């Protein structure tokens, strides 16, 4: 970059620096960054991502201009840019709408670094949650579902999360992909299993006939999921999906006997409450019961609770004060190593 040009910084991009004479436009500030060395581009975009919470509107306004960095020659710059888009889309999904085509191209590019593709999918998922019509075209949905077969677990997690968001935003968009989701409810990664089961539960809320053919897959998932709090969130979503189907007027699906009586196996109320919801389906007069946003068996309830569930599943393991061995965050209050109380 020219020696007389100002050095690009996150604050300069956001327009938070003391004004110069003349004050450069946002496009000019982005051009300055594009002319900077690769390490400066990467560092500046990372810093910009860290400033999203402090200046969300300014960051959102820059997003369309920054989409050029999604095809930067440096992989680290592309990845940093995709992460920035995730940060903005999670808070301001409408701001990411003009960049959907650029994100979809990154997702579809088989030669792209898989983590860039995963982050592009995650950003698309946040947009789909708010505006499914903007994202959920057949090509993008196909790229997301095909990607569930990736070898990289970190990529499968992001793609499954994006599909979950599509399902919550507009369940009808995934009616032709129910079987693919069902194929991955036994993924070795707990988060992939959870997101796929949550997507199926969301679809069942409005498209029960589409989910009914994969009931056996859901039942099999419940049967082998750990009967303790380690498997509480996957088992809970499976039970919720089965409870929704059992209440549906357009399908004939009963709750299998193996679910009855299993609520006591989970200390975590997430699973226990949803198992009770499933086993009480025959007595329910309506779906969800009350009118609160967190009610079980509704799109609103699924949306309201899925973030907390993921946070609980990914919480750092607690260490035993006696021997130092870590235990799963949803495990019983007893050390699996020394047997002492936690």
matplotlib code that plots the C-alpha trace (Angstrom):
import matplotlib.pyplot as plt

x = [0.0, 1.2, 3.3, 1.1, -2.1, -3.4, -2.9, -6.3, -7.7, -11.0, -11.8, -11.0, -13.2, -16.1, -15.6, -14.8, -11.4, -11.1, -12.2, -9.4, -9.5, -11.2, -13.1, -12.9, -16.1, -16.8, -15.9, -12.6, -11.8, -12.5, -10.3, -7.5, -7.8, -7.8, -4.5, -2.9, -0.6, -2.3, -1.3, -2.8, -6.0, -6.4, -5.6, -7.9, -10.9, -10.3, -10.3, -13.4, -15.2, -14.2, -15.9, -19.2, -20.8, -19.6, -20.6, -23.1, -24.8, -21.5, -20.2, -23.5, -23.3, -19.9, -20.8, -21.7, -18.5, -16.4, -17.9, -15.0, -12.7, -14.7, -12.7, -9.4, -6.3, -5.3, -7.2, -6.8, -8.4, -11.3, -11.8, -11.6, -14.1, -16.5, -16.3, -17.0, -20.1, -21.3, -20.9, -22.9, -25.5, -26.2, -27.0, -28.2, -29.4, -31.0, -27.6, -26.2, -29.0, -27.2, -24.3, -26.2, -25.0, -21.4, -21.8, -23.6, -20.8, -18.3, -20.5, -20.8, -17.1, -15.7, -12.1, -12.7, -11.1, -13.7, -13.8, -14.6, -17.5, -18.6, -18.6, -20.4, -23.1, -23.4, -23.9, -26.5, -28.3, -28.7, -30.1, -32.5, -33.8, -35.1, -35.7, -35.9, -37.0, -33.7, -31.6, -33.6, -33.3, -33.0, -29.3, -28.2, -30.3, -28.7, -25.2, -26.1, -27.6, -24.8, -22.3, -23.6, -21.5, -18.2, -15.5, -14.7, -16.9, -16.5, -18.0, -20.9, -21.8, -22.1, -24.1, -26.5, -26.9, -27.7, -30.3, -31.8, -32.2, -33.8, -36.3, -37.2, -37.5, -39.7, -40.3, -41.7, -38.4, -37.0, -39.9, -38.0, -34.9, -36.3, -34.8, -31.3, -31.7, -32.9, -29.8, -27.6, -29.5, -26.9, -23.9, -21.0, -21.0, -23.6, -24.2, -24.9, -27.4, -29.0, -29.3, -30.7, -33.2, -34.2, -34.7, -37.0, -39.0, -39.4, -40.6, -43.0, -44.7, -46.1, -45.3, -46.0, -46.8, -43.3, -41.7, -43.9, -41.9, -38.8, -40.3, -38.3, -35.1, -36.2, -37.2, -33.9, -32.1, -33.9, -33.3, -29.5, -29.0, -27.4, -29.9, -28.4, -27.9, -25.1, -27.7, -30.5, -30.7, -30.8, -33.2, -35.3, -35.7, -36.5, -39.2, -40.5, -40.7, -42.5, -44.9, -45.7, -46.3, -48.6, -50.7, -51.0, -54.3, -52.9, -50.7, -51.2, -48.1, -48.1, -45.4, -43.5, -43.6, -39.9, -40.2, -42.8, -41.2, -37.8, -38.3, -36.9, -33.6, -32.8, -32.0, -31.9, -35.4, -35.0, -35.3, -37.7, -40.2, -40.2, -40.6, -43.6, -44.9, -44.6, -46.1, -49.0, -49.9, -53.0, -54.4, -53.5, -56.3, -54.0, -50.4, -48.2, -50.7, -50.0, -49.3, -45.8, -43.0, -41.1, -43.9, -42.9, -44.0, -44.0, -41.7, -41.5, -40.5, -37.9, -36.4, -36.4, -34.6, -32.1, -29.5, -29.4, -29.3, -26.2, -24.6, -25.1, -23.7, -20.6, -19.9, -16.4, -16.2, -15.9, -12.8, -12.9, -11.4, -10.1, -8.3, -8.6, -10.4, -12.9, -16.5, -19.1, -21.1, -24.4, -23.0, -24.0, -22.4, -20.0, -16.4, -16.1, -12.4, -12.3, -16.0, -16.0, -18.7, -18.5]
y = [0.0, 3.6, 5.1, 8.2, 6.2, 5.8, 2.4, 0.6, -0.2, -1.5, 1.9, 3.6, 1.2, 1.8, 5.6, 5.8, 7.6, 11.3, 12.7, 13.5, 16.1, 15.0, 12.2, 9.1, 7.3, 3.7, 2.4, 4.3, 2.9, -0.6, 0.1, 1.1, -2.3, -4.1, -2.6, -3.5, -6.5, -9.8, -9.8, -6.4, -7.4, -10.5, -8.6, -5.7, -8.0, -9.9, -6.7, -5.6, -8.8, -8.1, -4.7, -5.9, -5.9, -2.3, -0.9, -3.4, -0.8, 0.5, -3.1, -4.1, -1.2, -2.3, -5.9, -5.6, -3.8, -6.4, -9.3, -8.9, -10.4, -13.6, -14.3, -12.9, -14.7, -15.5, -18.3, -16.7, -13.5, -15.4, -17.3, -14.2, -12.5, -15.4, -15.3, -11.6, -12.3, -14.8, -12.3, -9.6, -12.0, -13.4, -9.9, -8.1, -10.8, -8.2, -6.6, -9.9, -10.3, -8.5, -10.8, -14.1, -14.8, -14.3, -16.6, -19.2, -19.2, -19.9, -22.8, -24.3, -24.0, -27.5, -26.1, -23.8, -24.4, -26.4, -24.1, -21.1, -23.2, -24.0, -20.4, -19.3, -21.9, -20.6, -17.1, -18.2, -20.0, -16.9, -15.1, -18.0, -17.8, -14.3, -14.4, -17.9, -16.7, -15.0, -18.1, -21.3, -21.9, -25.4, -25.1, -23.7, -26.3, -29.0, -27.8, -27.8, -31.3, -32.8, -31.2, -33.3, -36.1, -34.2, -35.9, -32.8, -32.8, -29.0, -28.5, -30.9, -29.0, -25.7, -27.2, -29.0, -25.8, -23.9, -26.5, -26.3, -22.5, -23.0, -25.5, -23.0, -20.1, -22.0, -25.7, -26.3, -25.6, -28.9, -31.3, -32.9, -33.3, -35.1, -38.4, -36.8, -35.2, -38.6, -40.3, -38.1, -38.3, -41.0, -38.9, -39.5, -35.8, -34.9, -31.4, -32.7, -35.2, -32.4, -30.0, -32.7, -33.8, -30.2, -29.5, -32.6, -31.4, -28.0, -29.5, -31.7, -28.7, -27.6, -30.5, -33.6, -35.8, -35.2, -36.4, -39.4, -41.7, -41.3, -42.1, -45.3, -43.3, -41.0, -44.0, -45.7, -42.5, -42.3, -45.9, -45.7, -42.2, -42.3, -42.6, -39.8, -36.1, -36.6, -37.4, -35.2, -32.7, -35.1, -37.4, -34.4, -33.2, -36.7, -37.0, -33.6, -34.5, -37.8, -35.9, -33.4, -36.2, -38.1, -34.9, -34.3, -34.8, -35.8, -38.7, -41.8, -42.0, -43.3, -42.8, -46.1, -47.8, -47.6, -43.8, -44.3, -44.1, -42.8, -39.2, -40.3, -41.3, -37.6, -35.1, -32.4, -31.0, -30.4, -34.1, -35.0, -32.3, -33.3, -37.0, -36.1, -34.1, -37.1, -39.6, -37.4, -36.9, -39.1, -36.9, -33.5, -31.3, -29.0, -28.6, -26.7, -26.1, -22.5, -19.4, -18.7, -18.4, -21.2, -23.8, -27.3, -28.6, -25.3, -23.5, -20.6, -22.9, -24.7, -21.4, -20.1, -23.1, -24.3, -21.7, -22.6, -26.3, -25.8, -23.7, -26.4, -29.1, -27.1, -25.8, -26.6, -29.8, -29.3, -30.6, -32.7, -30.7, -34.0, -35.6, -33.1, -35.4, -33.5, -34.7, -34.0, -30.8, -32.7, -35.6, -36.6, -34.7, -37.5, -37.7, -40.6, -41.0, -41.1, -41.3, -38.2, -35.5, -32.6]
z = [0.0, -0.7, 2.1, 2.2, 2.8, 6.3, 7.9, 7.9, 11.4, 12.7, 14.2, 10.8, 9.0, 11.4, 11.2, 14.9, 14.4, 14.7, 11.3, 8.8, 6.0, 3.9, 5.6, 3.4, 2.5, 3.7, 0.2, 0.3, 3.7, 2.5, -0.6, 1.8, 3.5, 0.2, -0.7, 2.6, 3.1, 3.9, 7.6, 8.0, 6.2, 8.4, 11.6, 10.8, 9.9, 13.1, 15.1, 13.3, 14.4, 18.0, 17.7, 16.4, 19.8, 20.4, 17.0, 15.5, 13.2, 11.7, 11.2, 9.6, 7.2, 6.0, 5.4, 1.6, 1.0, 2.8, 0.8, -1.6, 1.1, 1.0, -2.2, -0.9, -2.2, 1.4, 3.1, 6.5, 5.3, 3.8, 7.1, 9.2, 6.9, 7.1, 10.9, 10.8, 8.7, 11.3, 14.1, 12.3, 10.9, 14.4, 15.6, 12.5, 10.0, 7.7, 7.2, 5.8, 3.3, 0.5, 0.9, 0.7, -2.9, -1.9, 1.1, -0.9, -3.5, -0.7, 0.6, -2.9, -3.8, -3.4, -3.6, -0.7, 2.7, 4.6, 7.6, 5.3, 3.9, 7.4, 8.5, 5.4, 6.1, 9.7, 8.5, 6.0, 8.8, 10.8, 7.8, 7.1, 10.7, 10.1, 6.4, 5.0, 1.6, 1.1, 1.7, 1.4, -2.4, -3.6, -4.5, -1.1, 0.8, -1.3, -0.5, 3.2, 3.3, 1.2, 3.5, 6.4, 5.1, 5.4, 7.3, 9.4, 12.5, 12.9, 9.5, 10.1, 13.2, 11.4, 8.5, 10.8, 12.8, 9.6, 8.6, 12.1, 11.5, 8.1, 9.7, 12.4, 10.0, 7.5, 8.2, 4.7, 3.1, 4.3, 3.8, 0.9, 3.0, 6.1, 5.2, 4.9, 8.3, 9.7, 8.3, 10.5, 13.8, 14.7, 13.9, 16.3, 17.2, 19.8, 18.4, 14.9, 16.4, 18.4, 15.5, 13.2, 15.8, 16.5, 12.8, 12.6, 15.6, 14.0, 10.7, 12.6, 14.1, 10.7, 8.3, 10.4, 7.4, 6.1, 9.3, 10.0, 7.7, 9.8, 13.2, 13.4, 13.1, 16.0, 18.1, 17.5, 18.4, 21.7, 22.5, 22.2, 23.6, 27.0, 29.8, 31.9, 31.5, 29.0, 26.4, 27.8, 25.0, 22.1, 23.9, 24.8, 21.3, 20.0, 22.6, 21.7, 18.0, 18.8, 21.1, 18.3, 15.8, 18.3, 18.6, 14.8, 13.1, 9.7, 10.8, 12.9, 15.1, 18.6, 21.3, 21.7, 25.1, 25.5, 26.2, 29.0, 32.4, 31.2, 32.5, 35.9, 34.2, 33.5, 36.2, 33.5, 33.1, 29.4, 28.7, 31.5, 30.6, 27.0, 27.8, 29.9, 26.9, 24.7, 27.1, 27.8, 24.2, 24.3, 27.1, 25.6, 24.5, 22.5, 21.6, 24.0, 26.7, 27.7, 25.6, 26.7, 24.1, 25.7, 25.5, 24.4, 21.1, 19.1, 16.7, 19.2, 22.0, 20.0, 18.9, 22.5, 24.0, 21.5, 22.3, 26.0, 25.1, 22.9, 25.5, 28.1, 25.8, 25.0, 28.6, 29.9, 31.9, 35.7, 37.4, 40.6, 43.5, 44.9, 41.9, 39.1, 36.6, 34.4, 34.3, 31.6, 32.3, 32.5, 34.5, 38.0, 41.0, 41.6, 40.2, 37.7, 38.8, 42.6, 43.4, 45.5, 45.6, 43.2]

ax = plt.figure().add_subplot(projection="3d")
ax.plot(x, y, z, "-o")
ax.set_aspect("equal")
plt.show()
